[in-house]
Amino acid sequence: MAESFGADPERYDRSRPTYPDALVEAVVAASPGPDVVDVGTGTGIAARQFQAAGCRVLGVEVDPRMAAWARRRGLDVEVSSFEDWEPAGRLFDAVVSGQTWHWVDPVAGAAKAARVLRPGGRLAVFWNVAQPPPALAQSFADVYRRVLPDSPPARASTTTGYSPFTARAVDGIREAGAFGDHEQWTFDWTRTYTRDEWLDQLPTSGAAALLRPEELAEAQAGVGAVIDAAGGSFTMAYTAVVITATRSRPVHASR
């Protein structure tokens, strides 16, 4: 699943949601300076928002296809997993990660973040949690239960669905032993999708990697019919959930 996102970076970049400006502004305001590492930068969706907020952003991305796309959009990206990335003595004011920290070992990732952060630097990892209107959420889940009963989309999405990700991030921060107390920030926002816009992004989800082409086509047809029945568009409620902490102590090189 983790290797599926780079299969169509153009689609991923145009169809995946951005993050609330208020989230970016809060991270920037809480960081001691403008130098940012974006972990799992992908096509650079979050990185470009931090750039627009005045930051100097370096992306770290394990998938060379995604990295190449981000570079074509003007981003500086180094290809590596974050755990194996070599910072070469460079220090940063913030380490951020949008929608990708669950692919990083939470303890090794937090320890690496601590090593590359200046004192007072900030780690901020965040996810967009999608919450369709309840009736549509149930209908979408019904489609997936029919096509692939054991898939994650077969269950309606709520903020509690991301609690394992946030809990692992918190545990990693604590175990790294170099951060102050973590904070959780939330930012609510909405986006209206047409039928075609939602179907365009559907193959970019990790769950789509579990589907054979014929199953994906069936899922898209079913989801499209649900949106058609709802009038051809719908408004998705998002909650952007941020786990963040400030580097307060050195981290031992053995971590």
C-alpha positions in Angstrom: 0.0 0.0 0.0 2.8 2.4 0.9 4.4 2.0 -2.5 1.1 2.7 -4.4 0.9 6.4 -4.0 3.6 7.2 -6.7 1.8 5.3 -9.4 0.1 8.4 -10.7 1.7 11.5 -9.0 -0.2 13.9 -11.3 -3.5 12.6 -10.2 -2.4 12.5 -6.6 -1.2 16.1 -6.7 -4.4 17.5 -8.3 -6.9 15.6 -6.4 -5.6 15.2 -2.8 -6.7 17.9 -0.3 -4.4 20.6 1.0 -4.3 21.6 4.7 -6.0 24.5 6.4 -4.0 27.7 6.2 -4.5 28.1 9.9 -2.6 24.9 10.6 0.4 26.0 8.6 0.3 29.4 10.2 0.2 27.9 13.7 3.2 25.6 13.0 5.2 28.5 11.5 4.3 30.8 14.4 5.4 28.2 17.0 8.7 27.4 15.3 11.9 29.4 16.0 12.7 30.0 12.3 11.8 29.3 8.7 13.8 26.2 7.9 11.5 23.2 7.5 11.9 19.5 6.7 8.8 17.9 5.2 8.9 14.2 5.9 7.1 12.1 3.2 6.7 15.2 1.1 5.1 13.3 -1.7 4.3 15.6 -4.6 4.8 18.6 -2.2 1.2 19.5 -1.3 2.1 20.5 2.3 5.6 21.7 1.3 4.2 24.3 -1.1 1.9 25.7 1.6 4.8 26.1 3.9 6.8 27.7 1.2 3.9 30.2 0.6 4.0 31.0 4.3 7.7 32.1 3.9 9.5 28.9 4.8 12.6 27.3 3.2 11.4 23.7 2.8 13.5 20.6 2.2 11.4 17.5 1.3 12.4 13.9 2.2 10.5 11.4 0.2 11.1 7.6 -0.2 9.3 7.3 -3.6 11.5 8.6 -6.4 8.4 9.1 -8.6 6.8 11.4 -6.1 10.1 13.2 -5.5 10.6 13.8 -9.2 7.1 15.3 -9.5 7.8 17.6 -6.5 11.1 18.7 -8.0 9.3 19.7 -11.2 7.1 21.9 -9.1 10.2 23.7 -7.8 10.8 21.9 -4.5 14.1 20.6 -3.1 13.7 16.9 -2.4 16.1 14.2 -1.2 15.1 10.6 -1.9 15.3 8.5 1.3 13.2 7.0 4.1 13.3 9.5 7.0 14.8 6.9 9.3 17.7 6.4 6.9 18.0 10.0 5.7 21.4 11.7 6.2 21.0 15.3 7.2 24.8 15.9 6.9 25.0 18.2 9.9 22.1 20.4 8.8 19.7 21.7 11.4 16.1 22.9 11.0 13.5 24.9 12.9 10.6 22.5 12.2 10.0 18.9 11.1 6.6 18.4 9.6 4.8 15.5 8.1 1.4 15.6 6.4 -0.6 12.4 6.0 2.6 10.3 6.1 3.9 9.9 9.7 2.1 6.5 10.1 4.6 5.1 7.5 7.5 6.2 9.7 8.7 4.2 12.7 7.4 6.5 15.5 10.3 6.2 17.8 13.1 6.3 15.2 11.3 9.1 13.4 10.9 11.2 16.6 14.5 10.6 17.5 15.7 11.6 14.0 13.5 14.7 14.2 15.1 15.6 17.5 18.6 15.2 16.1 17.9 17.6 13.2 15.9 20.2 15.1 17.5 23.3 16.7 16.8 23.8 20.4 13.2 24.9 20.6 12.5 23.5 17.1 9.1 21.9 16.5 7.9 18.5 15.4 4.4 18.7 13.9 2.8 15.7 12.3 -0.8 15.9 10.9 -3.5 14.2 9.1 -6.7 15.2 7.3 -9.6 13.1 8.6 -12.5 13.0 6.2 -16.0 12.9 7.5 -18.6 12.7 4.8 -22.2 13.6 5.5 -23.6 10.7 7.6 -26.0 9.4 4.9 -23.2 9.4 2.3 -20.7 7.8 4.6 -23.1 4.9 5.2 -23.8 4.6 1.4 -20.0 4.8 0.6 -19.4 2.1 3.2 -22.1 -0.1 1.7 -20.4 0.1 -1.7 -17.1 -1.0 -0.2 -18.7 -3.7 1.9 -20.1 -5.1 -1.4 -16.9 -4.8 -3.4 -14.3 -5.5 -0.7 -15.9 -6.3 2.7 -12.7 -6.2 4.8 -11.3 -2.9 3.4 -10.9 0.2 5.6 -13.4 2.2 3.6 -16.0 -0.4 4.4 -16.1 1.4 7.8 -17.4 5.0 8.1 -14.5 7.4 8.7 -14.4 9.5 11.8 -11.7 11.3 13.8 -11.4 8.2 16.1 -10.4 6.3 13.0 -7.0 8.1 13.2 -6.5 7.6 16.9 -4.1 4.7 16.4 -1.9 7.0 14.2 -1.9 9.8 16.7 -1.4 7.5 19.6 1.7 6.0 18.0 3.0 9.5 17.2 2.6 10.5 20.9 4.3 7.3 22.1 7.2 7.9 19.8 7.6 11.5 20.9 7.6 10.4 24.6 10.1 7.5 24.0 12.5 9.7 22.0 13.1 11.5 25.3 14.0 14.8 23.7 10.7 16.7 23.6 8.5 18.5 26.0 4.9 17.6 26.5 3.0 17.0 23.3 0.0 19.0 22.2 -2.9 18.0 19.9 -4.3 20.7 17.7 -7.4 20.4 15.5 -8.6 22.5 12.6 -12.0 22.0 11.1 -12.6 22.9 7.4 -14.8 21.8 4.5 -14.4 21.2 0.8 -17.2 20.7 -1.8 -16.6 17.9 -4.3 -18.3 17.2 -7.6 -18.9 13.6 -8.5 -15.9 13.7 -11.0 -13.6 15.4 -8.5 -14.3 12.7 -5.8 -13.9 9.9 -8.3 -10.7 11.4 -9.5 -9.1 11.2 -6.0 -10.6 7.8 -5.1 -7.8 5.8 -6.8 -5.1 7.8 -4.8 -6.2 6.4 -1.4 -4.1 3.6 0.1 -7.2 1.4 0.2 -7.5 1.6 -3.6 -4.2 -0.4 -3.7 -6.0 -3.3 -2.2 -8.5 -3.4 -5.1 -8.0 -5.2 -8.4 -8.8 -3.0 -11.5 -12.3 -4.5 -11.9 -13.0 -4.0 -8.2 -11.8 -0.3 -8.3 -14.1 0.3 -11.4 -17.0 -1.3 -9.5 -16.3 0.9 -6.4 -16.1 4.0 -8.5 -19.3 3.2 -10.3 -21.1 2.6 -7.0 -19.7 5.7 -5.3 -20.5 7.7 -8.4 -24.1 6.5 -8.3 -24.3 7.5 -4.6 -23.1 11.1 -5.4 -25.5 11.3 -8.4 -28.4 10.4 -6.1 -27.3 13.2 -3.7 -27.4 15.8 -6.5 -24.0 15.4 -8.1 -21.9 17.0 -5.4 -21.4 17.0 -1.6 -19.5 18.8 1.1 -16.8 16.9 2.9 -16.1 17.9 6.5 -12.4 17.6 7.3 -10.7 17.7 10.7 -6.9 18.3 10.4 -5.4 16.7 13.5 -1.9 17.8 14.6 0.4 16.1 17.1 3.2 18.5 18.0 6.0 19.0 20.5 9.0 21.2 21.0 12.6 19.8 21.2 13.7 20.6 24.7 16.7 18.2 25.3 19.5 16.7 23.2 18.9 13.2 21.9 21.6 10.5 22.3 23.4 9.6 19.1 22.6 5.9 19.8 18.9 6.5 19.2 
